[in-house]
Amino acid sequence: MEGTKIAVFQNKEIRKVLFQNEWWFSVVDVVAALTDSVDAKDYWYKMKIRVSEEEKIELSTICRQLKLVSSDGKKYETDCANTEGIFRIIQSVPSPKAEPFKRWLAKVGYERVQEIENPELATKRTRMLYKLKGYPDSWIEKRMRGIAVRETLTDEWQKHGIKENKEFQILTAEIAKATFDLTPSQHKKVKGLKRENLRDHMTDLELIFSMLGEAATTEITQTEHPVGLPENRKVSRRGGGVAGTARKQLEKETGKKVVSKKNFLPNWQSKKKLNS
């Protein structure tokens, strides 16, 4: 299972995660997007009871509890449904937004099928999404390269006994701590982020040093072949240490910190001026 992704439907964020090669969507997020409820969790809870009583259908049976990142940055078991399941759930939501959402959902599902058949399409779509969000081409190139470096590392971890998502998070945190003297959650706080993807808000230098730490970890892993979490943890610290040493040297030469409060949130610069 891959990490939490964010899709957007009419300015509403819908968390999704890849599970068994298909997208699974947060039911609570879907309910929030379709109903504008002030308490989507409560709406979903009452909706399950209503449908069970009126239609004799248990909506929970078409859901899976999958871990998604919450607003506090932590992962929690969350009711999720695949495309077919979401279609069934929204049939019981009395909302004029249902039909546009169905079309949007079908499009997302179709694009996923295309990406499975031709992985290059996923890369092209990712580039286009960053472009539409206003990221500069130079940053996009680094981000895409960083994704490739990350995938190479996770492939190596899987070959060396790392299977659980939590273990991937632990090793990633070790590299980050050695690279920046900050864990990913601490780094997000510096940038004022909550549920957003940290790397989507890194500066050029932050991306470069992240890549260096992960690339160094990959090289050491391929050379020494650590097995299991404890051994890979030590290697991750050493790989991150390579990037950390380089970062400190650059900071010494320039007198500037590499870790920056800057992020790519909409209107970030204007908010910064208002608060200064």
Number of C-alpha atoms within 10 A of each C-alpha: 13 12 14 22 18 16 13 11 15 11 8 15 16 19 23 26 23 17 13 9 12 16 18 25 30 25 26 21 19 24 23 19 22 23 17 12 13 9 12 19 15 11 15 22 12 12 17 16 15 15 15 14 11 8 10 10 14 14 19 16 9 16 20 17 13 21 21 23 22 16 11 10 17 12 15 12 12 18 20 27 25 23 18 13 18 22 16 14 22 19 12 15 15 10 14 10 14 19 13 13 18 16 11 15 19 15 12 14 18 11 15 19 14 13 15 13 10 11 12 12 15 15 14 10 13 15 17 14 13 17 14 10 11 12 16 11 12 9 18 20 13 17 23 15 15 21 15 12 18 18 13 14 20 18 12 18 25 14 16 18 15 19 14 11 12 11 17 17 12 15 23 21 20 25 32 27 20 21 28 24 16 17 17 21 16 13 20 22 13 15 18 13 20 16 17 18 16 16 16 16 20 23 19 16 15 18 19 17 22 24 22 23 28 27 21 22 29 23 15 17 22 15 9 11 17 19 16 16 19 11 15 24 22 15 24 27 22 20 26 29 24 20 26 24 14 15 21 17 12 14 14 11 9 10 10 11 12 17 18 15 15 15 19 15 15 10 8 12 12 10 11 10 8 8 6 6
